[in-house]
Amino acid sequence: MSLLENYKAHSQERLNEGGLPALPLTAAQTAELVELLKADKVVDAEYALDLFKNKINPGVDDAAYVKAAFLNDIVQGKVSCSVISKVEAIQILGTMMGGYNVPPLVEALKIADVADAAAEQLKNTILVYNSFNDVKELMDKGNAKAKEVIESWANAEWFTNKPALEEAITLTVYKIPGETNTDDLSPATVAFTRADIPLHATAMLQSRMEKPLEKMAELKAKGHPLAYVGDVVGTGSSRKSGINSVQWHMGRDIPGVPNKRTGGVVIGSIIAPIFFNTAEDSGCLPIQANVDAIDTGDVITLKPYAGVIEKDGKVVSEFKLAPNTLTDEMRAGGRIPLIIGKGLTAKARAALGLGASTIFIAPEQPANNGKGYTQAQKMVGKACGVEGVKPGMYVEPIATTVGSQDT
């Protein structure tokens, strides 16, 4: 059987396993797909192109390397493809978020017939790392498109091009009474499936609620996104895989990124701090508010700026949006993209000799009580470029190496 036939069979098998999407292509499968796309007449062209665009992990995945290399060859004129033009190759590179796609986009700034397209994609790419220096070098040598990209980063267009968090969000409630810990969301008994987010998410709440998947499907039929609601939410250590499960059932697809979702809303009278932070990082909106008057099946209106939750036109809960930067985090796609993007904007502004950006919400800081710092507070402060830190202060340490107990 050919790659396409095998993948169609695999897709049907996954569909039969509870409506699961097919797994992303491996590097070997991607290489085989590339060879099919190089043919003068591409077999099952529409399907093959859809796989190439949407079923390969982005970033620094091995398959992404193969994908980016092929697209770069198209852009550079080393190979031709009857179903992907040079400009289309640039556009596909732009969906790959960061990593292997960035150097080809930077190189494309030097090619007259695709420089415009490359600039447009780079303007909305923030995971550029050391490639920033390459773009700046091109700008310094007089490349107008490179300067356009740097100016766009400086103006934070990667951020302002995204829609702001809505004033009012209509949601259908799925409430889990009492405390739900991360093992309810991401059971350790099936930890080996965590990398396969759709499969792992089928285990969510299975030991806690009666037929949770069927219930969520029933609630979605009301036509609104679901909100995960609980009295106490997110205690435990499996916070990232827990958020992945919540987002799979209650979030939205990411174009060009297979088997992963973003967005979603979690509302809890108490949300465990590290779970709250992980939700922020992942682009899931965490709201800490009293949920006594909310139950499964209720259609609510969440008004994040006003700090209220309404049901049947009446306010049933009030809250203070915290941290105050939460709306910026959600607009950026999460706290991590916001931090990285703000760093890129600061770097671009420095390269242009501009002052600090005023586009972003400044984090609220505790008042200075006039007291000095402990030695530990000074040590952390030094890593963050300030004299010292105090409880409740927002700081960003300058890090060159990150260690993990899990790797």
N, C-alpha and C positions, 0 to 999 in steps of 0.2 A: 504493500500500500504506500501511496505517496504521503508526504508530510501533511498536505491539506486533508486527505482522506483520514489519516490517523488522528488529526486534531479534531475533525468533525466527530469521529467516533468517541474520542475522549470527552468532547463537549457534551455529547448525549449521555455518556456515563455519569458525568458530574450532575447533569440536569436531573437524572433519575435518582440521584442521591439526596434529593431534597431541594432541587432548584439551584444547586451551586453553580457558579460560573467556572469555566475551564481555567486551569492553572496557567500562569504566564509562561511564555516560551522560554526555554533554556537557551544558553549561548549556542549550543549545537543546532537546535531547531531554528534559531534565528539565522545562523549561517546558511542553513539549507533553504530557508525562506528567501534570503538575499539572492541566492543562485536562481531561484524561480523568478524573482523580480527582474533579473538581468536578461531574461529571455526576450527575443524579439516580439513574441506573442505570449503574454503572460496568461497561464491557465487559471481560470476562475479568478480573474483579476480583482474584482470588487472585494471578494472574500480575503484574498491574499493581502491586499492593501489594508483592509480593516485590521487584520492580525498584526501587520507591521506597525500600524499607527497606535493600536490600543492594547495589544497583548504582550508588550515587552516592558519589563520594569525599567524605570528611568534611573538617573543618577549614575552611580559607579558599579552597578550590577554588570556581571560579565556579558550578559546579553546586550546591555546598553552600549558596551564598547563596540560590539559587532554592528549594531544599528547605527551608531554615530559615525563609525568608519565608512560604512557604505554611503551614508548621506553626504559625508565629506567628499567622497570620491565623485559623487554626482555633481556637487557644487563646484569642485575643482576641474570638472570636465574629463576626469580619468575614466569614468564609465557613463553609459547612458541607460536610462530606464524609461520605457514607453509609458509608464503610469505615474512617474514622479518627475516633475520638471525641477530645474535648479531652484526656483523660488519656492516650490512646494517642499523641496528638501529642507530649505531654510526654515520654513514654517513648522515642519515636523520636528526639526532640531529644537525649536523654541518650546515644544511641549515637554521636553525631557528634563526640565527643572534646573539641572546643574550637573556638574561632573564632566563626563566625556563629551557632552554636546557643546561645551563652552569654547574650547580652542577652535573647532571648525567655524563657529559663528564669528569669532574674533578675526580669523583669517579671511572670512568672507567680506569683512569691511574693506579689504583691499581690492575687491573685484567689482568693477563698476556696475555690471548688470544685476548684481544681487546685494550690493552694499546697503541699499535702502531697506530691503527685507531683513537683512541681518541686524541692522541697527534697531529696527522695530522689535525684534525678538529679544535682543540684549537689554533693551530698556526695561523689559518686564522680567528679567532674570536677575535674581539676587545672589544665587549660590555660585559666585564667580571666583572667589578666593584669589589666588595669585594672578589669575588672568586679568585682574584689574590693572596690574602694572603693564601688561601688554597693550591694553586699550589706551592707557595714559601715554605710553610710549608712542603709539600711533598718532594720538592727538598732538603730542609735542612735535611730531614730524610733519604736521600739517594735514592729517587726515580729517576731513570735515565731518564724516560720519562718526568717527571715534569721538570727536568733540561733542557731537550731538548726543551720543550715548552717555558720556560723562555728565553733561548738563542735565540730561533726563534723570540720571541717578541722583544728582545734586538736588533736583527739584522734587525728588521722591515720587516720580510718576508711577513707579512700580506699585506704590501705595495708593495714590490718588486715582489711579485708573480702576481700582477695585471699588465695588459698591460699599457704602457705609452700612453699618449694622442698622437694621430696620427700626423705625420708631415703634412699631407694633408688630408682634409676631403671633399668628394664630396657631395653636397647637392642640393636639389631642393627648390627654394624659394617660400614661401607663404608670400606675403607682404601685410600688412594692412596700407594703407596710413594715414598720419596724426598721431594723438595721440590715442593710445589704453590704456584705464585704466583697472584696475583689475576687474571692474564690467563688462567689455566686455568679459573678460576671465572667470569670475566666478560670474554670475549675482546674486545679493542679492535676487531677486524675487524667486529664487530656492535654497536659502541658505540651506534649510532643506535637500537637497540631497548631500551636500558636502562630507559627510562621504562615500558615494557611488561614488567613483571617476569616473568610466566609465559612470554612468548615468548622473552625474553632468556635465561631459565634453561634453555631447551632446548639452548643452546650450551655449557652447563657441562661441562667435562672431555671434550668431543668430540675435541679434538686430543691428549688425554692418555691416555684409557682406551678400551678396546674396548666399544662399545655401552653407555655409562654409564647412559642413561635406562632401558634394558631391565634392566640389572643392578640398579638401584635398585628398580624395580618388583618384580623377583624377590625381593629381600631384604625388601621391605615385606610380602610375602605371609606372612612368618613371624609377622606380627601385632604386631610391636613398632616403635616409632619408630626411625629410623636415626640413627646417630652418624657424623659426618664425622671420619675418623681419618687422620692422616698423620705422617710423621717430622718434616717441616718444613712449616708451614702459613702461608700468607697474606703472603708477601713480595710487594712491589709496591704500586702506588698506588691501584688500583681497589677499595679495601676495602669501601666501602658497597655497590656493585653486586655484589661478590663475596659478601658476607653475604646480600644479597637473594636470590641464586641458591640458596645453601645453605638458607636458611630456606624458600624456595618448595618445595624437594624434601623437606626434613626437618623443617619446622616445622609449626605449626598455624594454622588460619584465625582471623581476627579478626572477631568478629560485627559486621556493619554496615560493614565496610571491604573493598571489592572488590579482588581481585587482589594481595593482600599478605598475608604471614604473619609470625608471630612465633615465638619459642621456638627449639628446636633445640639440639644439643650438638656442639661441636667439640673434639676431643681431639688434641693434638700433643705430640711430645717437645719441639719448639720451636714456639711460635706467635709470629709477628712482632708486636712491641708494638702498632703502630697497628691491625693486624687484630684483635688481642686486645681493644683498647679499643673498636673499632667493634662487635665482637660484644657486649660489655657494653652499649654504648649501645642496641643493637637488641633486647635481650632474649634473645640467644643465649648459652648457657652455655659459656664457654671454659675448658678444663681442660688445664693443661700437665703432662703425665705421660709417662713412658716407655711407648712403645707396641710395643716389640719382641715382646712375647708375645701381641699381638692381631692378628687378621687378618680379612679380609673374610668375612662370614658368621657370625662368632662372635657368640653372644648373651652379652652382658656385663651385669653389675650395677654401676652407678656409684653410689657412696656418697659424696656431696659433703661431708657433715659429718665422716664418719670418715676421709675422704681416701684411699679405696682403690677399686680396680677389681677386680671378681671375675669369674672365668670358671669354670664348672663347680664353683662353691662354693669355689674357691681364689683367694687374692689374687694377681693377676698384675702389679699396678702400684700404687705409692703416690704420693701427692702432697700438697702443702699448698695448701689453698684460698686463693688470693690474687687480688685484695686481700681483706681480711677482711670487707669490705662486700658481697662478691659475692652472698651469699644474699639480702640485702635488695634488691639490684639486680634479681635475677631475680624476686623476689616483686612488685616494683613494675612489672615489664614492661620493665625496662632501666635502665641508669644514668641516662640523660637524664630519664625520668619520675621516677626517685627524687630527682634533684637538684631538679627543678621542684616536685615534691610536698613535699619537705622545706622548700623555701622558702615554699610556701603555708602549711604547718603553722606555721612560725616566725612568719609574718606574722599568722596567725589568733591565735596564742597571745599575741603582743604586743598585739593589739587587745583581748584579754580580760584583759590584765594578768597573764598567766601566765608562768612561767619556761620554760626550754628543755625540749623534749620528751626523754624518755628511751626512747622506743619504738624508735628506730633504733640500729643498731650504729655505734659511733663509729669512724672510721677510725684504724688504727694509725699512730702518728707516730714518726719516728726520735727517739732519745734526744738531749737537748740536750748537746752536747759542750763547751759553755762558750765556744766561739769566736764571734767576731763575724760580721757579714754583709758580703759584697761590695756594691758600689754596685748592681749588677744585682739581687742578691738582695733588697735593700731596695726597689728599684723595683717588683719583682713583688709583694713583701710589701705595699706600700702599696695596690696594686690589689686585694689580698685582705683588707685590714683587719687585717693583722698586721705586726709589726716587720720581719720578713724571712722568707725561705724557705730551706730546706735540701733536699738531695737526698733523695728518698723521702717528702717531706712531702705530705699531701693538703690542698689549699686550693681555694677556689672564688672566682675573681675576680668583682668586681662590674662587669658590662659593660652599657653602654647601646647600643653599636653593634658589629655583627659584620661583618667584611669577608671576602670570599672571592676567591681568585685566579681562580675559574671563572665568576664572574658580573659 
